């Protein structure tokens, strides 16, 4: 099978741009760019967590009592401790009573038994007495009172062992609809960040070729459409290469730092269309979003003559992408509303809207229709961009009617 000439030319241009970019030294810095904030965040988060754990030690209390009373108090604490957060649990230290209790108390509070916040005297007597400072937090004193009460009740009537039947079942965080709304917005936000990060590079794609006159050689050898298609798909392949590397790095960091939650299973709700299809649609809709927005940016950037003009264009195109995200957000939670349908029909916001719809609606046929619709608009935008480039930059092609009205008048 022999491909059309313009497709083979586009493939040659795409392969040239891809190899020139990926196999360059600067591409390594491109890959490391998003990883630096993640690595620094993980590093400082780990250091901060260690500092917090070091600062938030369990309060220690010296218990002045007989060995028998202290043992009863420890048994009472063991029965109650599982319902108290680990960081807030009181740590008790036994101290045998001396003849001079006042002096012993002063020595303990002065650091004779290490870092303690107070002294508990005669815990199971008629008048238990706590001396110390809690810093305005009386949870330690309340725990001691609870331990004493439990020990006294156990002494009056020893508790029996209650067998509680336990059935493990993971619970879904909030309702299924709420989780799917969050999943829809999370997918749209991921798509937005990746597109924003990668598509703006297309603004300057034609600048180098225009500066060193390579574009004139290319335009004489291959169709302008092939140049635009080749450069667009080359940048898409470069972006997917970077995303693959970032995904592997993120998965490794997640596996290293992830701690399983306490029975909360957000994955249990899952997208309405199912996880396999949803995970497949994420790269597919990213590719379509990149092609749609990238084709527009490639056409806009091709009109720029200097790097300053590209910098001036970067701000409005960034705000334009934010508007697309807000349009897609409007339809989340109401997949059949006119806002959601309008966002899905508008070509540039369609990938965002349809990815959100996949989280809330199980129907598959709208996605097949949307992908065909988006592919049509990619072709139309590329065709329009190449024509504009040919007329305004290369000064070739028929002059349109608008040029007759708004162009410069001919000199007499």
C-alpha positions in Angstrom: 0.0 0.0 0.0 1.4 3.4 -1.0 0.6 6.3 1.2 -0.2 9.7 -0.4 2.7 12.0 -1.0 1.6 14.6 1.6 1.4 11.9 4.3 4.9 10.6 3.6 6.2 14.1 3.6 4.5 14.8 6.9 6.0 11.6 8.4 9.5 12.6 7.3 9.1 16.1 8.9 7.7 14.6 12.1 10.5 12.0 12.3 13.1 14.8 11.8 11.6 17.0 14.5 11.2 14.1 16.9 14.7 12.9 16.6 16.2 16.3 16.7 14.3 17.1 20.0 14.3 13.8 21.9 18.0 12.9 21.2 19.2 16.4 22.3 20.7 17.2 25.7 18.1 19.9 26.3 15.4 17.3 26.3 16.7 15.9 29.5 16.1 19.3 31.2 12.6 19.2 29.7 12.0 15.8 31.4 13.4 17.0 34.7 11.5 20.2 34.8 8.2 18.9 36.3 10.1 16.4 38.5 12.0 19.0 40.4 8.9 20.4 42.3 7.6 16.9 43.0 11.0 15.7 44.3 11.4 18.9 46.5 7.9 18.5 47.8 8.5 14.9 48.7 11.8 15.7 50.3 10.5 18.6 52.4 7.3 16.7 53.2 9.3 13.8 54.6 11.6 16.1 56.6 8.6 18.1 57.9 6.8 14.8 58.9 9.9 13.7 60.8 10.1 17.0 62.6 6.4 16.9 63.4 6.7 13.4 64.8 9.7 14.4 66.8 7.8 17.4 68.3 4.6 15.6 68.9 5.6 13.0 71.5 3.1 11.3 73.7 2.8 13.1 77.1 4.7 11.3 79.9 3.3 11.2 83.4 5.0 9.8 86.5 2.7 7.5 88.6 3.7 7.3 92.3 2.0 4.2 93.6 2.5 0.6 94.6 3.4 -1.9 92.0 0.0 -3.6 92.3 -1.9 -0.3 91.8 0.3 0.6 88.9 -0.3 -2.7 87.2 -4.1 -2.3 87.5 -3.8 1.2 86.0 -1.7 -0.2 83.1 -4.3 -2.9 82.5 -7.1 -0.3 82.4 -5.1 1.8 79.9 -4.5 -1.3 77.7 -8.3 -1.8 77.4 -9.0 1.9 76.6 -5.9 2.8 74.5 -7.1 1.4 71.2 -9.9 4.1 71.0 -7.4 6.9 71.7 -5.2 8.4 68.9 -1.7 7.1 69.2 -0.1 10.6 69.4 -2.5 11.6 72.2 -2.1 8.6 74.4 -0.6 9.1 77.8 2.7 7.3 78.6 2.9 6.4 82.3 6.1 5.8 84.2 6.1 4.0 87.5 7.8 5.5 90.5 7.9 3.8 93.9 6.7 6.2 96.7 9.3 7.4 99.1 9.0 8.6 102.7 9.1 12.3 101.7 6.4 12.6 99.0 6.7 16.4 98.7 10.5 16.3 98.0 10.1 13.3 95.7 7.4 15.2 93.7 9.7 18.2 93.3 12.6 16.0 92.1 10.3 14.4 89.5 9.0 17.7 88.2 12.6 19.0 88.1 13.5 16.2 85.6 14.5 13.4 87.9 12.4 10.9 85.9 13.0 12.4 82.5 10.7 14.7 80.6 7.3 14.4 82.4 4.4 16.8 82.4 3.1 15.9 85.8 2.9 13.5 88.7 -0.1 11.3 89.6 -0.1 10.3 93.3 -2.2 7.5 94.9 -4.2 6.7 91.7 -6.5 4.1 93.3 -6.8 5.7 96.7 -9.7 7.8 98.0 -8.3 11.1 96.6 -6.0 10.7 93.5 -3.9 13.8 93.0 -2.3 15.1 89.8 0.3 17.8 90.0 1.7 19.3 86.8 1.1 21.4 83.8 -0.9 20.4 80.7 -0.4 23.6 78.7 -4.2 24.2 78.5 -4.9 20.7 77.1 -6.8 18.7 79.7 -7.0 15.5 77.5 -4.2 13.9 79.5 -6.0 14.5 82.8 -9.2 13.2 81.3 -7.4 10.0 80.2 -6.0 9.5 83.7 -9.5 9.9 85.2 -10.8 7.4 82.7 -8.0 4.9 83.5 -8.7 5.2 87.2 -12.5 4.7 86.8 -11.9 1.7 84.6 -9.4 0.2 87.1 -11.9 0.7 90.0 -14.7 -0.9 88.0 -12.5 -3.9 87.1 -11.5 -4.3 90.7 -15.2 -4.4 91.8 -16.3 -6.6 89.0 -13.6 -8.1 86.7 -14.7 -7.5 83.0 -15.4 -10.5 80.9 -14.0 -10.8 77.3 -16.7 -9.8 74.8 -16.4 -11.5 71.4 -17.4 -9.0 68.7 -18.2 -10.4 65.2 -16.3 -8.3 62.6 -17.0 -8.2 58.9 -14.5 -6.2 56.9 -16.1 -4.1 54.2 -14.5 -1.1 52.4 -16.7 1.9 52.5 -17.1 4.4 49.6 -16.1 7.9 50.5 -19.3 9.9 50.5 -21.8 9.0 47.8 -21.1 7.4 44.4 -22.3 10.6 42.6 -20.0 12.8 44.7 -17.0 10.7 44.0 -17.7 10.6 40.3 -18.0 14.4 40.2 -14.6 14.6 41.9 -13.2 12.1 39.5 -14.6 14.0 36.5 -13.1 17.3 37.7 -9.8 15.5 38.5 -9.6 14.1 35.0 -10.4 17.4 33.5 -7.8 19.2 35.6 -5.2 16.6 34.7 -6.0 17.1 31.0 -5.8 20.8 31.5 -2.4 20.8 33.2 -0.8 18.5 30.7 -2.2 20.5 27.7 -1.2 23.8 29.3 2.3 22.6 30.0 2.9 21.1 26.6 0.8 22.8 24.0 2.2 26.3 24.4 5.5 25.1 22.9 3.8 25.0 19.6 3.6 28.8 19.4 7.3 29.0 18.6 7.6 25.9 16.3 7.7 27.8 13.1 9.9 30.7 14.4 13.3 29.0 13.8 12.4 27.8 10.3 11.2 31.3 9.4 14.3 32.9 10.9 16.8 30.9 8.9 14.8 30.6 5.7 14.4 26.8 6.0 10.6 27.2 5.7 11.1 28.5 2.1 13.0 25.3 1.2 10.4 23.1 2.8 7.5 25.0 1.2 9.2 24.5 -2.2 9.7 20.7 -1.6 6.5 19.6 0.2 3.0 20.9 0.7 2.4 23.4 3.5 -0.2 21.0 4.9 2.5 18.4 5.4 4.7 20.8 7.3 1.9 21.7 9.7 0.8 18.0 10.2 4.3 16.8 10.6 5.3 19.4 13.2 2.0 19.0 15.1 2.3 15.2 15.4 6.0 15.4 16.2 5.2 17.6 19.2 2.5 15.2 20.2 4.9 12.3 20.1 7.4 14.3 22.1 4.8 15.2 24.7 3.7 11.6 25.0 7.3 10.6 25.6 7.6 13.1 28.4 4.3 12.0 29.9 5.4 8.4 29.9 8.6 9.3 31.7 6.7 11.4 34.3 4.1 8.7 34.8 6.8 6.1 35.6 8.5 8.6 38.0 5.1 9.4 39.7 4.2 5.7 40.0 7.6 5.0 41.7 7.1 7.9 44.1 3.5 6.9 44.9 4.6 3.3 45.6 7.4 4.6 47.9 5.3 7.1 49.9 1.8 5.7 49.7 0.2 4.6 52.9 -3.1 2.7 52.6 -6.2 4.6 53.9 -8.4 3.4 56.8 -11.0 1.6 54.8 -11.8 4.4 52.5 -12.0 3.2 48.9 -12.4 5.9 46.4 -11.6 3.4 43.6 -14.6 1.4 44.7 -17.0 3.9 43.2 -15.1 4.3 40.0 -16.1 6.1 36.8 -19.5 5.1 35.3 -17.9 3.9 32.1 -15.5 1.6 34.0 -11.8 2.0 35.0 -10.3 0.2 31.9 -12.2 2.4 29.4 -11.7 5.5 31.5 -7.9 5.0 31.7 -7.8 4.4 28.0 -9.8 7.6 27.3 -7.4 9.8 29.3 -4.5 9.5 26.8 -6.9 9.5 23.8 -8.6 12.7 24.9 -5.2 14.3 25.8 -4.1 13.5 22.2 -7.2 15.1 20.8 -7.0 18.1 23.1 -3.4 18.6 22.2 -4.1 18.3 18.4 -7.0 20.7 18.6 -5.4 23.4 20.7 -2.0 22.7 19.3 -3.2 23.1 15.7 -4.7 26.5 16.7 -1.5 27.6 18.5 0.6 26.4 15.6 -1.4 28.5 13.2 -1.3 31.5 15.6 2.4 31.2 16.3 3.2 30.8 12.6 2.1 34.5 12.2 4.7 35.7 14.7 8.0 37.0 13.4 10.1 37.4 16.6 10.4 35.8 20.0 8.9 38.9 21.6 5.7 38.4 19.6 5.5 34.8 20.8 5.9 35.9 24.4 3.1 38.4 23.9 0.9 35.7 22.6 1.6 33.3 25.4 -0.6 35.1 28.0 -3.8 35.3 26.0 -3.5 31.6 24.9 -3.0 30.5 28.5 -6.1 32.4 29.6 -8.0 30.9 26.6 -7.1 27.4 28.0 -8.4 28.4 31.4 -11.7 29.5 29.8 -12.0 26.0 28.1 -11.5 24.3 31.5 -14.3 26.5 33.1 -16.6 25.7 30.2 -16.0 21.9 30.8 -16.5 22.4 34.6 -19.9 23.8 34.0 -21.3 20.5 32.8 -19.9 18.3 35.6 -22.8 16.7 37.6 -25.3 17.4 34.8 -24.1 15.4 31.8 -27.5 15.9 30.0 -27.7 19.7 30.6 -27.2 22.2 27.8 -24.0 23.4 29.4 -22.5 19.9 29.2 -23.8 19.3 25.7 -22.5 22.7 24.5 -19.1 22.1 26.0 -19.0 18.7 24.3 -20.0 20.2 20.9 -17.6 23.1 21.0 -14.4 21.5 19.5 -11.7 23.0 21.7 -13.5 22.1 25.0 -14.9 18.8 23.7 -12.1 16.6 25.1 -12.4 18.1 28.6 -16.2 17.8 28.6 -16.2 14.2 27.2 -13.6 13.0 29.8 -15.8 14.4 32.5 -18.8 12.7 30.9 -17.0 9.3 31.0 -16.9 9.5 34.8 -20.6 10.1 35.1 -22.3 8.4 32.1 -21.7 4.7 31.1 -22.7 5.2 27.4 -19.8 4.5 25.0 -21.3 5.7 21.7 -21.0 9.5 22.6 -17.3 9.1 22.9 -17.0 7.5 19.4 -19.0 10.3 18.0 -17.0 12.9 19.8 -13.7 11.5 18.7 -14.8 11.6 15.0 -16.1 15.2 15.5 -12.8 16.3 17.1 -10.7 14.7 14.4 -12.8 16.6 11.8 -12.0 19.9 13.5 -8.3 19.0 13.8 -8.2 18.7 10.0 -10.2 21.9 9.5 -8.1 24.0 11.8 -4.8 22.7 10.2 -6.2 23.4 6.8 -7.2 26.9 7.8 -3.8 27.5 9.6 -1.8 26.4 6.6 -3.8 28.6 4.2 -3.3 31.6 6.5 0.4 30.9 6.7 0.7 30.5 2.9 -1.1 33.8 2.3 0.3 36.0 5.0 3.8 34.7 5.4 4.8 33.1 2.1 2.7 35.7 0.2 1.3 33.0 -2.1 -2.1 31.8 -3.0 -5.2 33.8 -4.1 -6.0 37.0 -2.2 -9.3 36.7 -0.4 -12.1 39.2 -0.5 -11.3 40.5 2.9 -7.8 41.5 1.6 -9.5 43.7 -1.0 -11.4 45.6 1.7 -8.7 45.7 4.4 -5.5 45.4 2.5 -3.3 48.4 1.6 -4.5 50.3 -1.5 -2.3 49.9 -4.6 0.0 52.8 -5.4 -0.9 54.9 -8.4 
